[in-house]
Amino acid sequence: MPHLNWSPDALAVVRDRAERQAMTRLFDAYFRVADERALAATVLHLNLPGGSAERYNFRAQFTKEKGWVVHAKLKREYLILR
């Protein structure tokens, strides 16, 4: 199972360790059912379990230097309100 790293922007958004662990379990679930080589070229979308009202989209992306890294991006509807 590959390791999931967190970018500074994602760590700033998901400060609760239990929420990060829940997202990591979701990430691990992807790799239990998919071929790791096929996923290395994709972006995996990860959202907090439980359907909480979250303002960010999360994605895990593979890079050769850092492996799988979670990034957070403010959702479009919140960008417009800013």
KOLGU-4560 file (N, C-alpha, C; in nm, 3 decimals, padded with zeros to 5 digits):
<recs>
<n_xx: 00.085 n_yy: -00.118 n_zz: 00.000 ca_xx: 00.000 ca_yy: 00.000 ca_zz: 00.000 c_xx: 00.090 c_yy: 00.124 c_zz: 00.000 mol: A seq: 1 type: MET>
<n_xx: 00.073 n_yy: 00.215 n_zz: -00.096 ca_xx: 00.157 ca_yy: 00.335 ca_zz: -00.099 c_xx: 00.124 c_yy: 00.429 c_zz: 00.016 mol: A seq: 2 type: PRO>
<n_xx: 00.220 n_yy: 00.509 n_zz: 00.051 ca_xx: 00.204 ca_yy: 00.606 ca_zz: 00.159 c_xx: 00.140 c_yy: 00.733 c_zz: 00.105 mol: A seq: 3 type: HIS>
<n_xx: 00.055 n_yy: 00.795 n_zz: 00.185 ca_xx: -00.013 ca_yy: 00.919 ca_zz: 00.146 c_xx: 00.049 c_yy: 01.035 c_zz: 00.222 mol: A seq: 4 type: LEU>
<n_xx: 00.107 n_yy: 01.131 n_zz: 00.149 ca_xx: 00.167 ca_yy: 01.251 ca_zz: 00.208 c_xx: 00.067 c_yy: 01.365 c_zz: 00.202 mol: A seq: 5 type: ASN>
<n_xx: 00.086 n_yy: 01.465 n_zz: 00.285 ca_xx: -00.004 ca_yy: 01.580 ca_zz: 00.291 c_xx: 00.072 c_yy: 01.707 c_zz: 00.260 mol: A seq: 6 type: TRP>
<n_xx: 00.020 n_yy: 01.785 n_zz: 00.166 ca_xx: 00.081 ca_yy: 01.915 ca_zz: 00.134 c_xx: 00.049 c_yy: 02.012 c_zz: 00.247 mol: A seq: 7 type: SER>
<n_xx: 00.128 n_yy: 02.119 n_zz: 00.260 ca_xx: 00.101 ca_yy: 02.217 ca_zz: 00.364 c_xx: -00.039 c_yy: 02.279 c_zz: 00.356 mol: A seq: 8 type: PRO>
<n_xx: -00.089 n_yy: 02.302 n_zz: 00.233 ca_xx: -00.224 ca_yy: 02.359 ca_zz: 00.219 c_xx: -00.331 c_yy: 02.262 c_zz: 00.268 mol: A seq: 9 type: ASP>
<n_xx: -00.314 n_yy: 02.134 n_zz: 00.242 ca_xx: -00.412 ca_yy: 02.035 ca_zz: 00.289 c_xx: -00.404 c_yy: 02.018 c_zz: 00.441 mol: A seq: 10 type: ALA>
<n_xx: -00.284 n_yy: 02.022 n_zz: 00.497 ca_xx: -00.269 ca_yy: 02.013 ca_zz: 00.643 c_xx: -00.333 c_yy: 02.132 c_zz: 00.713 mol: A seq: 11 type: LEU>
<n_xx: -00.325 n_yy: 02.249 n_zz: 00.650 ca_xx: -00.385 ca_yy: 02.368 ca_zz: 00.710 c_xx: -00.537 c_yy: 02.359 c_zz: 00.712 mol: A seq: 12 type: ALA>
<n_xx: -00.595 n_yy: 02.289 n_zz: 00.615 ca_xx: -00.740 ca_yy: 02.276 ca_zz: 00.606 c_xx: -00.791 c_yy: 02.164 c_zz: 00.696 mol: A seq: 13 type: VAL>
<n_xx: -00.725 n_yy: 02.049 n_zz: 00.692 ca_xx: -00.768 ca_yy: 01.934 ca_zz: 00.771 c_xx: -00.676 c_yy: 01.921 c_zz: 00.892 mol: A seq: 14 type: VAL>
<n_xx: -00.708 n_yy: 01.993 n_zz: 00.995 ca_xx: -00.622 ca_yy: 01.995 ca_zz: 01.114 c_xx: -00.650 c_yy: 01.878 c_zz: 01.208 mol: A seq: 15 type: ARG>
<n_xx: -00.769 n_yy: 01.822 n_zz: 01.199 ca_xx: -00.806 ca_yy: 01.713 ca_zz: 01.287 c_xx: -00.742 c_yy: 01.583 c_zz: 01.240 mol: A seq: 16 type: ASP>
<n_xx: -00.665 n_yy: 01.521 n_zz: 01.328 ca_xx: -00.593 ca_yy: 01.399 ca_zz: 01.293 c_xx: -00.689 c_yy: 01.286 c_zz: 01.255 mol: A seq: 17 type: ARG>
<n_xx: -00.801 n_yy: 01.275 n_zz: 01.323 ca_xx: -00.899 ca_yy: 01.169 ca_zz: 01.293 c_xx: -00.954 c_yy: 01.186 c_zz: 01.151 mol: A seq: 18 type: ALA>
<n_xx: -00.977 n_yy: 01.309 n_zz: 01.107 ca_xx: -01.026 ca_yy: 01.331 ca_zz: 00.970 c_xx: -00.919 c_yy: 01.293 c_zz: 00.868 mol: A seq: 19 type: GLU>
<n_xx: -00.794 n_yy: 01.325 n_zz: 00.896 ca_xx: -00.685 ca_yy: 01.285 ca_zz: 00.805 c_xx: -00.674 c_yy: 01.133 c_zz: 00.798 mol: A seq: 20 type: ARG>
<n_xx: -00.689 n_yy: 01.067 n_zz: 00.912 ca_xx: -00.683 ca_yy: 00.921 ca_zz: 00.912 c_xx: -00.799 c_yy: 00.861 c_zz: 00.834 mol: A seq: 21 type: GLN>
<n_xx: -00.917 n_yy: 00.923 n_zz: 00.843 ca_xx: -01.033 ca_yy: 00.874 ca_zz: 00.768 c_xx: -01.009 c_yy: 00.889 c_zz: 00.618 mol: A seq: 22 type: ALA>
<n_xx: -00.950 n_yy: 01.000 n_zz: 00.576 ca_xx: -00.920 ca_yy: 01.019 ca_zz: 00.435 c_xx: -00.812 c_yy: 00.922 c_zz: 00.389 mol: A seq: 23 type: MET>
<n_xx: -00.716 n_yy: 00.892 n_zz: 00.476 ca_xx: -00.612 ca_yy: 00.796 ca_zz: 00.442 c_xx: -00.671 c_yy: 00.657 c_zz: 00.425 mol: A seq: 24 type: THR>
<n_xx: -00.768 n_yy: 00.620 n_zz: 00.508 ca_xx: -00.835 ca_yy: 00.490 ca_zz: 00.492 c_xx: -00.909 c_yy: 00.485 c_zz: 00.358 mol: A seq: 25 type: ARG>
<n_xx: -00.970 n_yy: 00.596 n_zz: 00.318 ca_xx: -01.037 ca_yy: 00.603 ca_zz: 00.188 c_xx: -00.936 c_yy: 00.583 c_zz: 00.075 mol: A seq: 26 type: LEU>
<n_xx: -00.823 n_yy: 00.649 n_zz: 00.087 ca_xx: -00.715 ca_yy: 00.635 ca_zz: -00.011 c_xx: -00.668 c_yy: 00.489 c_zz: -00.019 mol: A seq: 27 type: PHE>
<n_xx: -00.648 n_yy: 00.427 n_zz: 00.097 ca_xx: -00.607 ca_yy: 00.286 ca_zz: 00.100 c_xx: -00.712 c_yy: 00.197 c_zz: 00.034 mol: A seq: 28 type: ASP>
<n_xx: -00.839 n_yy: 00.229 n_zz: 00.051 ca_xx: -00.947 ca_yy: 00.151 ca_zz: -00.009 c_xx: -00.938 c_yy: 00.155 c_zz: -00.162 mol: A seq: 29 type: ALA>
<n_xx: -00.900 n_yy: 00.269 n_zz: -00.219 ca_xx: -00.882 ca_yy: 00.276 ca_zz: -00.364 c_xx: -00.780 c_yy: 00.173 c_zz: -00.410 mol: A seq: 30 type: TYR>
<n_xx: -00.671 n_yy: 00.162 n_zz: -00.334 ca_xx: -00.563 ca_yy: 00.074 ca_zz: -00.377 c_xx: -00.590 c_yy: -00.072 c_zz: -00.350 mol: A seq: 31 type: PHE>
<n_xx: -00.686 n_yy: -00.103 n_zz: -00.266 ca_xx: -00.723 ca_yy: -00.242 ca_zz: -00.245 c_xx: -00.797 c_yy: -00.298 c_zz: -00.366 mol: A seq: 32 type: ARG>
<n_xx: -00.866 n_yy: -00.212 n_zz: -00.441 ca_xx: -00.948 ca_yy: -00.259 ca_zz: -00.552 c_xx: -00.893 c_yy: -00.220 c_zz: -00.689 mol: A seq: 33 type: VAL>
<n_xx: -00.788 n_yy: -00.141 n_zz: -00.694 ca_xx: -00.738 ca_yy: -00.094 ca_zz: -00.823 c_xx: -00.591 c_yy: -00.134 c_zz: -00.841 mol: A seq: 34 type: ALA>
<n_xx: -00.549 n_yy: -00.132 n_zz: -00.963 ca_xx: -00.410 ca_yy: -00.161 ca_zz: -00.998 c_xx: -00.328 c_yy: -00.036 c_zz: -00.973 mol: A seq: 35 type: ASP>
<n_xx: -00.227 n_yy: -00.047 n_zz: -00.890 ca_xx: -00.144 ca_yy: 00.070 ca_zz: -00.853 c_xx: -00.080 c_yy: 00.135 c_zz: -00.975 mol: A seq: 36 type: GLU>
<n_xx: -00.035 n_yy: 00.055 n_zz: -01.070 ca_xx: 00.028 ca_yy: 00.113 ca_zz: -01.190 c_xx: -00.070 c_yy: 00.196 c_zz: -01.270 mol: A seq: 37 type: ARG>
<n_xx: -00.195 n_yy: 00.154 n_zz: -01.277 ca_xx: -00.296 ca_yy: 00.229 ca_zz: -01.352 c_xx: -00.330 c_yy: 00.359 c_zz: -01.282 mol: A seq: 38 type: ALA>
<n_xx: -00.330 n_yy: 00.358 n_zz: -01.149 ca_xx: -00.366 ca_yy: 00.479 ca_zz: -01.075 c_xx: -00.254 c_yy: 00.582 c_zz: -01.069 mol: A seq: 39 type: LEU>
<n_xx: -00.131 n_yy: 00.541 n_zz: -01.095 ca_xx: -00.019 ca_yy: 00.633 ca_zz: -01.082 c_xx: -00.031 c_yy: 00.751 c_zz: -01.178 mol: A seq: 40 type: ALA>
<n_xx: -00.107 n_yy: 00.736 n_zz: -01.286 ca_xx: -00.122 ca_yy: 00.844 ca_zz: -01.383 c_xx: -00.251 c_yy: 00.924 c_zz: -01.360 mol: A seq: 41 type: ALA>
<n_xx: -00.322 n_yy: 00.897 n_zz: -01.253 ca_xx: -00.450 ca_yy: 00.963 ca_zz: -01.231 c_xx: -00.445 c_yy: 01.053 c_zz: -01.108 mol: A seq: 42 type: THR>
<n_xx: -00.554 n_yy: 01.124 n_zz: -01.090 ca_xx: -00.575 ca_yy: 01.205 ca_zz: -00.971 c_xx: -00.691 c_yy: 01.142 c_zz: -00.896 mol: A seq: 43 type: VAL>
<n_xx: -00.672 n_yy: 01.112 n_zz: -00.769 ca_xx: -00.778 ca_yy: 01.053 ca_zz: -00.688 c_xx: -00.845 c_yy: 01.162 c_zz: -00.607 mol: A seq: 44 type: LEU>
<n_xx: -00.976 n_yy: 01.171 n_zz: -00.617 ca_xx: -01.051 ca_yy: 01.271 ca_zz: -00.542 c_xx: -01.089 c_yy: 01.213 c_zz: -00.407 mol: A seq: 45 type: HIS>
<n_xx: -01.051 n_yy: 01.282 n_zz: -00.302 ca_xx: -01.077 ca_yy: 01.237 ca_zz: -00.165 c_xx: -01.160 c_yy: 01.342 c_zz: -00.095 mol: A seq: 46 type: LEU>
<n_xx: -01.269 n_yy: 01.301 n_zz: -00.037 ca_xx: -01.350 ca_yy: 01.394 ca_zz: 00.041 c_xx: -01.367 c_yy: 01.339 c_zz: 00.181 mol: A seq: 47 type: ASN>
<n_xx: -01.389 n_yy: 01.427 n_zz: 00.275 ca_xx: -01.407 ca_yy: 01.383 ca_zz: 00.412 c_xx: -01.528 c_yy: 01.293 c_zz: 00.423 mol: A seq: 48 type: LEU>
<n_xx: -01.514 n_yy: 01.179 n_zz: 00.486 ca_xx: -01.629 ca_yy: 01.090 ca_zz: 00.505 c_xx: -01.737 c_yy: 01.156 c_zz: 00.592 mol: A seq: 49 type: PRO>
<n_xx: -01.858 n_yy: 01.112 n_zz: 00.575 ca_xx: -01.966 ca_yy: 01.163 ca_zz: 00.657 c_xx: -02.043 c_yy: 01.278 c_zz: 00.596 mol: A seq: 50 type: GLY>
<n_xx: -02.004 n_yy: 01.322 n_zz: 00.478 ca_xx: -02.078 ca_yy: 01.427 ca_zz: 00.409 c_xx: -02.081 c_yy: 01.560 c_zz: 00.482 mol: A seq: 51 type: GLY>
<n_xx: -01.974 n_yy: 01.591 n_zz: 00.553 ca_xx: -01.972 ca_yy: 01.719 ca_zz: 00.624 c_xx: -01.969 c_yy: 01.834 c_zz: 00.523 mol: A seq: 52 type: SER>
<n_xx: -02.015 n_yy: 01.948 n_zz: 00.565 ca_xx: -02.018 ca_yy: 02.066 ca_zz: 00.478 c_xx: -01.874 c_yy: 02.117 c_zz: 00.464 mol: A seq: 53 type: ALA>
<n_xx: -01.807 n_yy: 02.068 n_zz: 00.365 ca_xx: -01.666 ca_yy: 02.101 ca_zz: 00.346 c_xx: -01.652 c_yy: 02.204 c_zz: 00.235 mol: A seq: 54 type: GLU>
<n_xx: -01.567 n_yy: 02.302 n_zz: 00.257 ca_xx: -01.547 ca_yy: 02.411 ca_zz: 00.160 c_xx: -01.440 c_yy: 02.378 c_zz: 00.057 mol: A seq: 55 type: ARG>
<n_xx: -01.372 n_yy: 02.266 n_zz: 00.073 ca_xx: -01.258 ca_yy: 02.234 ca_zz: -00.013 c_xx: -01.279 c_yy: 02.103 c_zz: -00.086 mol: A seq: 56 type: TYR>
<n_xx: -01.218 n_yy: 02.096 n_zz: -00.204 ca_xx: -01.204 ca_yy: 01.970 ca_zz: -00.275 c_xx: -01.063 c_yy: 01.919 c_zz: -00.245 mol: A seq: 57 type: ASN>
<n_xx: -01.053 n_yy: 01.790 n_zz: -00.222 ca_xx: -00.923 ca_yy: 01.730 ca_zz: -00.195 c_xx: -00.891 c_yy: 01.632 c_zz: -00.306 mol: A seq: 58 type: PHE>
<n_xx: -00.763 n_yy: 01.627 n_zz: -00.343 ca_xx: -00.721 ca_yy: 01.532 ca_zz: -00.443 c_xx: -00.582 c_yy: 01.481 c_zz: -00.408 mol: A seq: 59 type: ARG>
<n_xx: -00.560 n_yy: 01.354 n_zz: -00.437 ca_xx: -00.428 ca_yy: 01.295 ca_zz: -00.421 c_xx: -00.368 c_yy: 01.280 c_zz: -00.560 mol: A seq: 60 type: ALA>
<n_xx: -00.247 n_yy: 01.328 n_zz: -00.575 ca_xx: -00.181 ca_yy: 01.324 ca_zz: -00.705 c_xx: -00.042 c_yy: 01.264 c_zz: -00.687 mol: A seq: 61 type: GLN>
<n_xx: -00.002 n_yy: 01.183 n_zz: -00.783 ca_xx: 00.127 ca_yy: 01.115 ca_zz: -00.776 c_xx: 00.235 c_yy: 01.199 c_zz: -00.843 mol: A seq: 62 type: PHE>
<n_xx: 00.348 n_yy: 01.215 n_zz: -00.774 ca_xx: 00.467 ca_yy: 01.275 ca_zz: -00.833 c_xx: 00.585 c_yy: 01.182 c_zz: -00.807 mol: A seq: 63 type: THR>
<n_xx: 00.682 n_yy: 01.180 n_zz: -00.896 ca_xx: 00.798 ca_yy: 01.092 ca_zz: -00.879 c_xx: 00.880 c_yy: 01.129 c_zz: -00.755 mol: A seq: 64 type: LYS>
<n_xx: 00.886 n_yy: 01.256 n_zz: -00.724 ca_xx: 00.969 ca_yy: 01.302 ca_zz: -00.613 c_xx: 00.907 c_yy: 01.274 c_zz: -00.476 mol: A seq: 65 type: GLU>
<n_xx: 00.776 n_yy: 01.294 n_zz: -00.464 ca_xx: 00.711 ca_yy: 01.289 ca_zz: -00.333 c_xx: 00.610 c_yy: 01.177 c_zz: -00.318 mol: A seq: 66 type: LYS>
<n_xx: 00.584 n_yy: 01.101 n_zz: -00.423 ca_xx: 00.483 ca_yy: 00.996 ca_zz: -00.416 c_xx: 00.344 c_yy: 01.058 c_zz: -00.419 mol: A seq: 67 type: GLY>
<n_xx: 00.249 n_yy: 00.999 n_zz: -00.347 ca_xx: 00.112 ca_yy: 01.049 ca_zz: -00.344 c_xx: 00.101 c_yy: 01.163 c_zz: -00.244 mol: A seq: 68 type: TRP>
<n_xx: 00.050 n_yy: 01.277 n_zz: -00.291 ca_xx: 00.037 ca_yy: 01.396 ca_zz: -00.207 c_xx: -00.106 c_yy: 01.449 c_zz: -00.216 mol: A seq: 69 type: VAL>
<n_xx: -00.164 n_yy: 01.478 n_zz: -00.099 ca_xx: -00.299 ca_yy: 01.536 ca_zz: -00.093 c_xx: -00.287 c_yy: 01.687 c_zz: -00.106 mol: A seq: 70 type: VAL>
<n_xx: -00.371 n_yy: 01.744 n_zz: -00.191 ca_xx: -00.380 ca_yy: 01.890 ca_zz: -00.208 c_xx: -00.524 c_yy: 01.933 c_zz: -00.181 mol: A seq: 71 type: HIS>
<n_xx: -00.539 n_yy: 02.054 n_zz: -00.132 ca_xx: -00.672 ca_yy: 02.109 ca_zz: -00.105 c_xx: -00.693 c_yy: 02.230 c_zz: -00.196 mol: A seq: 72 type: ALA>
<n_xx: -00.815 n_yy: 02.243 n_zz: -00.248 ca_xx: -00.850 ca_yy: 02.358 ca_zz: -00.332 c_xx: -00.989 c_yy: 02.406 c_zz: -00.291 mol: A seq: 73 type: LYS>
<n_xx: -01.002 n_yy: 02.535 n_zz: -00.269 ca_xx: -01.130 ca_yy: 02.594 ca_zz: -00.232 c_xx: -01.230 c_yy: 02.571 c_zz: -00.345 mol: A seq: 74 type: LEU>
<n_xx: -01.350 n_yy: 02.528 n_zz: -00.309 ca_xx: -01.452 ca_yy: 02.503 ca_zz: -00.410 c_xx: -01.492 c_yy: 02.631 c_zz: -00.481 mol: A seq: 75 type: LYS>
<n_xx: -01.535 n_yy: 02.617 n_zz: -00.604 ca_xx: -01.567 ca_yy: 02.732 ca_zz: -00.690 c_xx: -01.671 c_yy: 02.825 c_zz: -00.626 mol: A seq: 76 type: ARG>
<n_xx: -01.775 n_yy: 02.769 n_zz: -00.565 ca_xx: -01.880 ca_yy: 02.853 ca_zz: -00.508 c_xx: -01.827 c_yy: 02.941 c_zz: -00.395 mol: A seq: 77 type: GLU>
<n_xx: -01.724 n_yy: 02.894 n_zz: -00.325 ca_xx: -01.666 ca_yy: 02.976 ca_zz: -00.219 c_xx: -01.570 c_yy: 03.079 c_zz: -00.274 mol: A seq: 78 type: TYR>
<n_xx: -01.507 n_yy: 03.047 n_zz: -00.387 ca_xx: -01.420 ca_yy: 03.146 ca_zz: -00.453 c_xx: -01.502 c_yy: 03.264 c_zz: -00.502 mol: A seq: 79 type: LEU>
<n_xx: -01.621 n_yy: 03.236 n_zz: -00.556 ca_xx: -01.707 ca_yy: 03.343 ca_zz: -00.609 c_xx: -01.753 c_yy: 03.433 c_zz: -00.495 mol: A seq: 80 type: ILE>
<n_xx: -01.782 n_yy: 03.376 n_zz: -00.380 ca_xx: -01.828 ca_yy: 03.456 ca_zz: -00.266 c_xx: -01.720 c_yy: 03.545 c_zz: -00.209 mol: A seq: 81 type: LEU>
<n_xx: -01.596 n_yy: 03.504 n_zz: -00.225 ca_xx: -01.485 ca_yy: 03.585 ca_zz: -00.174 c_xx: -01.484 c_yy: 03.717 c_zz: -00.242 mol: A seq: 82 type: ARG>
</recs>
